[in-house]
């Protein structure tokens, strides 16, 4: 599978996916840290991929998404944007309903 197909699979397999530098527990840049804070404030689980430990993804994701910077947030297969857009959407109240709608329903039995 080529890297673009891998990225496409990741984006479509995860309802909420954040490509970031580092991990949510240990972000490796300020922009990734800001987006993680926003995502935590939304209160829903999300997948992430550390682009620093995946250099092929880091090199090819901007071509796939037509977005040059990181982090990048995808919800239901669509690019939401980078740090500034995500923070603005959170502050305006636009982000939470998008995240809630994409979040898989939790099974009460768990």
DSSP file (Angstrom, degrees, kcal/mol; ACC not computed):
  #  RESIDUE AA STRUCTURE BP1 BP2  ACC     N-H-->O    O-->H-N    N-H-->O    O-->H-N    TCO  KAPPA ALPHA  PHI   PSI    X-CA   Y-CA   Z-CA
    1    1 A X              0   0    0      0, 0.0     2,-0.1     0, 0.0     5,-0.0   0.000 360.0 360.0 360.0 128.9    0.0    0.0    0.0
    2    2 A X     >  -     0   0    0      1,-0.1     4,-2.1     4,-0.0     3,-0.2  -0.337 360.0-104.0 -78.2 167.3    1.5    3.4   -0.9
    3    3 A X  H  > S+     0   0    0      1,-0.2     4,-2.6     2,-0.2     5,-0.2   0.830 119.3  53.9 -65.0 -35.3    1.6    6.2    1.6
    4    4 A X  H  > S+     0   0    0      2,-0.2     4,-2.6     1,-0.2    -1,-0.2   0.908 110.0  48.6 -65.9 -39.8   -1.3    8.2    0.2
    5    5 A X  H  > S+     0   0    0     -3,-0.2     4,-2.4     2,-0.2    -2,-0.2   0.884 110.4  52.2 -64.4 -38.0   -3.5    5.1    0.4
    6    6 A X  H  X S+     0   0    0     -4,-2.1     4,-2.5     2,-0.2    -2,-0.2   0.934 111.1  46.1 -62.0 -46.9   -2.3    4.6    4.0
    7    7 A X  H  X S+     0   0    0     -4,-2.6     4,-2.8     2,-0.2     5,-0.2   0.929 111.7  51.5 -61.8 -45.7   -3.2    8.1    4.9
    8    8 A X  H  X S+     0   0    0     -4,-2.6     4,-2.1     1,-0.2    -1,-0.2   0.905 110.9  49.0 -57.9 -42.5   -6.6    7.8    3.1
    9    9 A X  H  X S+     0   0    0     -4,-2.4     4,-1.9     2,-0.2    -1,-0.2   0.906 111.5  48.9 -63.9 -43.3   -7.2    4.6    5.1
   10   10 A X  H  X S+     0   0    0     -4,-2.5     4,-1.1     1,-0.2    -2,-0.2   0.927 112.3  48.3 -61.9 -45.3   -6.3    6.3    8.4
   11   11 A X  H  < S+     0   0    0     -4,-2.8    66,-0.6     1,-0.2    -1,-0.2   0.871 117.3  40.8 -65.8 -38.1   -8.5    9.3    7.7
   12   12 A X  H  < S+     0   0    0     -4,-2.1    -1,-0.2    -5,-0.2    -2,-0.2   0.737 112.8  54.4 -84.2 -21.5  -11.5    7.1    6.8
   13   13 A X  H  < S+     0   0    0     -4,-1.9     2,-0.5    -5,-0.2    -2,-0.2   0.659 104.2  58.5 -85.1 -16.5  -11.0    4.5    9.5
   14   14 A X     <  -     0   0    0     -4,-1.1    63,-0.5    -5,-0.2     3,-0.2  -0.954  66.9-155.4-119.3 117.3  -11.0    7.1   12.4
   15   15 A X  S    S+     0   0    0     -2,-0.5    61,-3.2     1,-0.2     2,-0.4   0.866  93.1  25.3 -59.1 -35.6  -14.0    9.3   12.9
   16   16 A X  E    S+A   75   0A   0     59,-0.2    31,-2.8    60,-0.1     2,-0.4  -0.971  79.6 171.4-131.6 115.9  -11.8   11.9   14.7
   17   17 A X  E     -Ab  74  47A   0     57,-2.8    57,-3.2    -2,-0.4     2,-0.5  -0.988  15.1-165.5-134.4 128.4   -8.1   11.9   13.8
   18   18 A X  E     -Ab  73  48A   0     29,-2.4    31,-2.3    -2,-0.4     2,-0.6  -0.954   7.4-157.9-114.9 119.9   -5.4   14.3   14.7
   19   19 A X  E     +Ab  72  49A   0     53,-2.9    53,-2.2    -2,-0.5    52,-0.7  -0.869  37.8 152.9 -90.3 121.5   -2.1   14.3   12.9
   20   20 A X  E     - b   0  50A   0     29,-2.4    31,-2.8    -2,-0.6     2,-0.7  -0.882  53.1 -96.6-145.0 170.4    0.3   16.0   15.4
   21   21 A X  S    S-     0   0    0     -2,-0.3     7,-3.2    29,-0.2     8,-0.5  -0.868  95.6 -15.2 -94.2 114.1    3.8   16.3   16.6
   22   22 A X  E    S-D   27   0B   0     -2,-0.7     2,-0.3     5,-0.3     5,-0.3  -0.656  98.6 -60.7  94.2-152.9    4.2   14.0   19.6
   23   23 A X  E >   -D   26   0B   0      3,-1.1     3,-0.6    -2,-0.3    13,-0.1  -0.841  44.7-101.7-128.5 165.5    1.3   12.5   21.5
   24   24 A X  T 3  S+     0   0    0     -2,-0.3     3,-0.4     1,-0.2    -1,-0.1   0.856 125.6  48.0 -57.2 -33.5   -1.6   14.0   23.5
   25   25 A X  T 3  S+     0   0    0      1,-0.2    -1,-0.2    11,-0.0     2,-0.1   0.761 129.8  20.6 -76.1 -24.7    0.3   13.2   26.7
   26   26 A X  E <  S-D   23   0B   0     -3,-0.6    -3,-1.1    -5,-0.0    -1,-0.2  -0.513  77.4-168.8-145.4  70.3    3.6   14.7   25.3
   27   27 A X  E     -D   22   0B   0     -3,-0.4    -5,-0.3    -5,-0.3    -3,-0.1  -0.329  12.8-150.8 -61.7 144.6    3.0   17.2   22.5
   28   28 A X  S    S+     0   0    0     -7,-3.2     2,-0.3     1,-0.1    -6,-0.2   0.275  74.0  34.9-105.2  10.1    6.2   18.1   20.8
   29   29 A X  S  > S-     0   0    0     -8,-0.5     4,-2.2     1,-0.1     5,-0.1  -0.981  80.1-115.3-155.4 158.6    5.2   21.6   19.6
   30   30 A X  H  > S+     0   0    0     -2,-0.3     4,-2.3     1,-0.2     5,-0.1   0.850 113.4  53.7 -63.1 -36.6    3.1   24.4   21.0
   31   31 A X  H  > S+     0   0    0      2,-0.2     4,-2.1     1,-0.2    -1,-0.2   0.923 110.1  46.8 -66.8 -43.6    0.5   24.2   18.1
   32   32 A X  H  > S+     0   0    0      1,-0.2     4,-2.4     2,-0.2    -2,-0.2   0.904 111.2  53.3 -62.7 -40.3    0.0   20.5   18.8
   33   33 A X  H  X S+     0   0    0     -4,-2.2     4,-2.1     1,-0.2    -2,-0.2   0.909 108.4  49.9 -60.7 -42.9   -0.3   21.2   22.5
   34   34 A X  H  X S+     0   0    0     -4,-2.3     4,-2.1     2,-0.2    -1,-0.2   0.925 111.5  47.4 -61.6 -45.6   -3.0   23.9   21.8
   35   35 A X  H  X S+     0   0    0     -4,-2.1     4,-2.8     1,-0.2    -1,-0.2   0.892 109.6  53.3 -66.0 -39.2   -5.1   21.6   19.6
   36   36 A X  H  X S+     0   0    0     -4,-2.4     4,-2.8     2,-0.2    -1,-0.2   0.914 107.9  51.6 -61.0 -42.1   -4.8   18.7   22.2
   37   37 A X  H  X S+     0   0    0     -4,-2.1     4,-2.1     2,-0.2    -2,-0.2   0.921 111.3  47.3 -60.0 -44.0   -6.2   21.1   24.9
   38   38 A X  H  X S+     0   0    0     -4,-2.1     4,-1.4     2,-0.2    -2,-0.2   0.928 112.7  48.8 -62.3 -45.4   -9.1   22.0   22.6
   39   39 A X  H  X>S+     0   0    0     -4,-2.8     4,-0.8     1,-0.2     5,-0.7   0.899 110.7  50.2 -64.1 -40.4   -9.8   18.4   21.9
   40   40 A X  H ><5S+     0   0    0     -4,-2.8     3,-0.8     1,-0.2    -1,-0.2   0.888 106.8  55.7 -63.4 -38.4   -9.6   17.4   25.5
   41   41 A X  H 3<5S+     0   0    0     -4,-2.1    -1,-0.2     1,-0.2    -2,-0.2   0.807  99.9  60.0 -64.4 -28.7  -12.1   20.3   26.3
   42   42 A X  H 3<5S-     0   0    0     -4,-1.4    -1,-0.2    -3,-0.3    -2,-0.2   0.762 101.4-141.5 -70.8 -24.2  -14.5   18.7   23.8
   43   43 A X  T <<5 +     0   0    0     -4,-0.8     2,-0.3    -3,-0.8    -3,-0.1   0.638  56.6 117.5  78.3  15.2  -14.5   15.6   25.9
   44   44 A X      < -     0   0    0     -5,-0.7    -1,-0.2     1,-0.0    -2,-0.1  -0.863  67.8-106.0-116.2 151.6  -14.6   13.0   23.2
   45   45 A X        -     0   0    0     -2,-0.3     2,-0.3    59,-0.2    59,-0.2  -0.433  40.6-178.8 -70.8 146.3  -12.0   10.3   22.3
   46   46 A X        -     0   0    0     -2,-0.1     2,-0.2    57,-0.1   -29,-0.2  -0.993  24.2-123.4-145.6 150.8   -9.9   10.9   19.3
   47   47 A X  E     -b   17   0A   0    -31,-2.8   -29,-2.4    -2,-0.3     2,-0.3  -0.571  28.7-167.2 -86.8 156.1   -7.2    9.0   17.4
   48   48 A X  E     -b   18   0A   0    -31,-0.2     2,-0.4    -2,-0.2   -29,-0.2  -0.984  14.8-155.2-142.2 156.1   -3.9   10.6   16.8
   49   49 A X  E     -b   19   0A   0    -31,-2.3   -29,-2.4    -2,-0.3     2,-0.8  -0.993  19.2-136.1-131.7 126.0   -0.8    9.9   14.7
   50   50 A X  E >   -b   20   0A   0     -2,-0.4     3,-0.6   -31,-0.2     4,-0.3  -0.711  13.7-166.6 -81.2 109.5    2.6   11.3   15.6
   51   51 A X  T 3  S+     0   0    0    -31,-2.8     7,-0.4    -2,-0.8     3,-0.4   0.713  82.7  66.4 -72.4 -18.9    4.1   12.6   12.4
   52   52 A X  T 3  S+     0   0    0    -32,-0.5     3,-0.3     1,-0.2    -1,-0.2   0.850 106.6  40.3 -70.5 -32.8    7.5   12.8   14.0
   53   53 A X  S <  S+     0   0    0     -3,-0.6    -1,-0.2     1,-0.2     2,-0.2   0.405 116.3  54.6 -94.2   3.5    7.7    9.1   14.3
   54   54 A X    >>  +     0   0    0     -3,-0.4     4,-2.4    -4,-0.3     3,-0.6  -0.621  62.8 169.2-130.8  72.6    6.2    8.7   10.9
   55   55 A X  H 3> S+     0   0    0     -3,-0.3     4,-2.2     1,-0.2     5,-0.1   0.790  76.2  57.5 -61.0 -28.8    8.3   10.7    8.5
   56   56 A X  H 3> S+     0   0    0      2,-0.2     4,-1.5     1,-0.2    -1,-0.2   0.904 109.8  44.5 -68.3 -39.2    6.7    9.3    5.4
   57   57 A X  H <> S+     0   0    0     -3,-0.6     4,-3.0     2,-0.2     5,-0.2   0.929 111.8  53.5 -66.6 -44.7    3.3   10.5    6.6
   58   58 A X  H  X S+     0   0    0     -4,-2.4     4,-0.5    -7,-0.4    -2,-0.2   0.888 111.7  45.9 -56.5 -40.1    4.8   13.9    7.6
   59   59 A X  H  < S+     0   0    0     -4,-2.2    -1,-0.2    -5,-0.2     4,-0.2   0.803 123.1  32.7 -74.2 -29.5    6.3   14.3    4.1
   60   60 A X  H  X S+     0   0    0     -4,-1.5     4,-1.9    -3,-0.2     3,-0.5   0.661  95.4  80.4-106.6 -19.0    3.1   13.3    2.2
   61   61 A X  H  X S+     0   0    0     -4,-3.0     4,-3.1     1,-0.2     5,-0.4   0.904  89.3  56.9 -59.7 -42.7    0.2   14.4    4.3
   62   62 A X  H  X>S+     0   0    0     -4,-0.5     4,-1.6    -5,-0.2     5,-0.8   0.873 108.5  48.4 -57.4 -34.3    0.3   18.1    3.1
   63   63 A X  H  45S+     0   0    0     -3,-0.5    -1,-0.2    -4,-0.2    -2,-0.2   0.915 114.0  46.6 -68.0 -43.0    0.0   16.8   -0.5
   64   64 A X  H  <5S+     0   0    0     -4,-1.9    -2,-0.2     1,-0.2    -1,-0.2   0.923 124.1  31.2 -63.8 -46.1   -3.0   14.6    0.5
   65   65 A X  H  <5S-     0   0    0     -4,-3.1    -1,-0.2     2,-0.2    -2,-0.2   0.610  96.8-130.3 -91.5 -13.2   -4.8   17.3    2.5
   66   66 A X  T  <5S+     0   0    0     -4,-1.6     2,-0.4    -5,-0.4    -3,-0.2   0.864  73.6 118.2  59.4  37.1   -3.7   20.4    0.6
   67   67 A X      < -     0   0    0     -5,-0.8    -1,-0.2    -6,-0.3    -2,-0.2  -0.991  53.3-158.1-135.2 123.6   -2.7   21.9    3.9
   68   68 A X        +     0   0    0     -2,-0.4     2,-0.2    -3,-0.1    -6,-0.2   0.686  63.2  58.1 -82.8 -18.2    1.0   22.7    4.6
   69   69 A X  S    S-     0   0    0      2,-0.1     2,-0.3    -7,-0.1    -2,-0.0  -0.601  76.2 -87.5-115.6 169.8    1.3   22.8    8.4
   70   70 A X  S    S+     0   0    0     -2,-0.2     2,-0.2     2,-0.1   -50,-0.1  -0.921  85.3  50.4-123.0 150.7    0.7   20.6   11.4
   71   71 A X        -     0   0    0    -52,-0.7     2,-0.4    -2,-0.3    12,-0.3   0.510  65.8-175.0 -75.7 167.5   -1.3   19.7   13.4
   72   72 A X  E     -A   19   0A   0    -53,-2.2   -53,-2.9    -2,-0.2     2,-0.5  -0.997  10.0-155.0-132.9 128.8   -4.2   18.7   11.1
   73   73 A X  E     -AC  18  81A   0      8,-2.1     7,-3.5    -2,-0.4     8,-1.0  -0.908   8.1-170.4-108.1 126.4   -7.6   17.6   12.4
   74   74 A X  E     -AC  17  79A   0    -57,-3.2   -57,-2.8    -2,-0.5     2,-0.4  -0.950   1.3-172.4-113.5 134.3   -9.8   15.3   10.3
   75   75 A X  E >  S-AC  16  78A   0      3,-2.7     3,-1.9    -2,-0.4   -59,-0.2  -0.991  75.0 -15.3-128.1 123.6  -13.4   14.6   11.3
   76   76 A X  T 3  S-     0   0    0    -61,-3.2   -61,-0.1    -2,-0.4    -1,-0.1   0.882 130.4 -51.3  49.6  44.6  -15.4   12.0    9.4
   77   77 A X  T 3  S+     0   0    0    -66,-0.6     2,-0.4   -63,-0.5    -1,-0.3   0.387 116.1 111.1  82.2  -3.9  -12.8   12.0    6.6
   78   78 A X  E <  S-C   75   0A   0     -3,-1.9    -3,-2.7   -67,-0.1     2,-0.4  -0.866  70.8-119.7-109.5 137.5  -12.8   15.8    6.1
   79   79 A X  E     -C   74   0A   0     -2,-0.4    -5,-0.3    -5,-0.2     3,-0.1  -0.598  24.8-176.4 -70.7 123.5  -10.0   18.2    7.0
   80   80 A X  E     -     0   0A   0     -7,-3.5     2,-0.3    -2,-0.4    -1,-0.2   0.869  45.9-110.1 -84.7 -44.4  -11.2   20.7    9.6
   81   81 A X  E     -C   73   0A   0     -8,-1.0    -8,-2.1     4,-0.1    -1,-0.3  -0.953  32.6 -58.4 149.0-165.9   -7.9   22.6    9.6
   82   82 A X     >  -     0   0    0     -2,-0.3     4,-2.6   -10,-0.2     5,-0.2  -0.181  69.6 -64.8-101.4-164.4   -4.8   23.5   11.6
   83   83 A X  H  > S+     0   0    0    -12,-0.3     4,-2.9     1,-0.2     5,-0.3   0.902 127.4  47.5 -55.0 -53.8   -4.3   25.1   15.0
   84   84 A X  H  > S+     0   0    0      1,-0.2     4,-2.5     2,-0.2    -1,-0.2   0.912 115.6  45.0 -59.2 -45.0   -5.6   28.6   14.3
   85   85 A X  H  > S+     0   0    0      2,-0.2     4,-2.8     1,-0.2    -1,-0.2   0.919 114.0  49.3 -65.2 -43.7   -8.8   27.3   12.7
   86   86 A X  H  X S+     0   0    0     -4,-2.6     4,-2.2     2,-0.2    -2,-0.2   0.923 113.0  46.7 -63.8 -44.5   -9.4   24.7   15.4
   87   87 A X  H  X S+     0   0    0     -4,-2.9     4,-2.6    -5,-0.2    -1,-0.2   0.924 113.8  48.6 -63.7 -44.4   -8.9   27.2   18.2
   88   88 A X  H  X S+     0   0    0     -4,-2.5     4,-2.0    -5,-0.3     6,-0.2   0.920 111.9  48.8 -61.3 -44.2  -11.2   29.8   16.5
   89   89 A X  H  X>S+     0   0    0     -4,-2.8     5,-1.6     1,-0.2     6,-1.6   0.877 112.2  49.3 -64.5 -36.8  -13.9   27.1   15.9
   90   90 A X  H ><5S+     0   0    0     -4,-2.2     3,-0.8    -5,-0.2    -2,-0.2   0.934 111.4  48.3 -66.1 -46.3  -13.7   26.1   19.5
   91   91 A X  H 3<5S+     0   0    0     -4,-2.6    -2,-0.2     1,-0.2    -1,-0.2   0.829 113.3  47.6 -64.9 -32.1  -13.9   29.6   20.8
   92   92 A X  H 3<5S-     0   0    0     -4,-2.0    -1,-0.2    -5,-0.2    -2,-0.2   0.584 114.3-116.1 -84.9  -9.9  -16.9   30.4   18.6
   93   93 A X  T <X5S+     0   0    0     -3,-0.8     4,-0.6    -4,-0.7    -3,-0.2   0.492  85.8 113.3  88.8   3.5  -18.7   27.1   19.6
   94   94 A X  H  >< +     0   0    0     -5,-1.6     4,-0.8    -6,-0.2    -4,-0.2   0.808  68.3  56.3 -77.1 -30.1  -18.6   25.6   16.1
   95   95 A X  H  > S+     0   0    0     -6,-1.6     4,-2.4     1,-0.2     3,-0.5   0.914  94.0  62.8 -73.9 -44.4  -16.2   22.8   16.9
   96   96 A X  H  > S+     0   0    0     -7,-0.3     4,-3.1     1,-0.2     5,-0.2   0.884 102.5  48.6 -54.2 -48.2  -18.0   21.0   19.7
   97   97 A X  H  X S+     0   0    0     -4,-0.6     4,-2.3     1,-0.2    -1,-0.2   0.873 112.1  50.6 -61.6 -34.1  -21.1   20.0   17.8
   98   98 A X  H  X S+     0   0    0     -4,-0.8     4,-1.5    -3,-0.5    -2,-0.2   0.927 114.0  44.1 -66.1 -44.9  -18.9   18.6   14.9
   99   99 A X  H  X S+     0   0    0     -4,-2.4     4,-1.3     2,-0.2    -2,-0.2   0.922 114.2  49.3 -66.3 -45.4  -16.8   16.6   17.3
  100  100 A X  H  < S+     0   0    0     -4,-3.1     3,-0.3    -5,-0.2    -2,-0.2   0.903 110.4  51.0 -61.6 -41.7  -19.9   15.3   19.2
  101  101 A X  H  < S+     0   0    0     -4,-2.3    -1,-0.2    -5,-0.2    -2,-0.2   0.833 114.0  44.3 -66.4 -31.9  -21.7   14.3   16.0
  102  102 A X  H  < S+     0   0    0     -4,-1.5    -1,-0.2    -5,-0.1     2,-0.2   0.657  88.6 106.5 -86.6 -16.5  -18.6   12.3   14.8
  103  103 A X  S  < S-     0   0    0     -4,-1.3     3,-0.1    -3,-0.3   -57,-0.1  -0.445  77.1-116.7 -70.3 129.3  -17.9   10.7   18.1
  104  104 A X        -     0   0    0     -2,-0.2   -59,-0.2   -59,-0.2     2,-0.1  -0.365  36.7-101.4 -63.0 142.3  -18.8    7.0   18.2
  105  105 A X        -     0   0    0      1,-0.1     2,-0.3    -3,-0.1    -1,-0.1  -0.425  35.8-125.5 -64.9 133.6  -21.6    6.2   20.6
  106  106 A X        -     0   0    0     -2,-0.1     2,-0.6    -3,-0.1    -1,-0.1  -0.607  19.5-120.5 -79.4 140.7  -20.2    4.6   23.8
  107  107 A X    >   -     0   0    0     -2,-0.3     3,-1.8     1,-0.1    -1,-0.1  -0.730  14.3-147.1 -81.6 121.6  -21.7    1.3   24.8
  108  108 A X  T 3  S+     0   0    0     -2,-0.6    -1,-0.1     1,-0.3    -2,-0.0   0.730  93.5  66.4 -62.3 -21.8  -23.2    1.7   28.3
  109  109 A X  T 3         0   0    0      1,-0.2    -1,-0.3    -3,-0.0    -2,-0.0   0.633 360.0 360.0 -75.6 -13.6  -22.3   -1.9   29.1
  110  110 A X    <         0   0    0     -3,-1.8    -1,-0.2     0, 0.0    -2,-0.1   0.522 360.0 360.0 -73.7 360.0  -18.6   -1.2   29.1
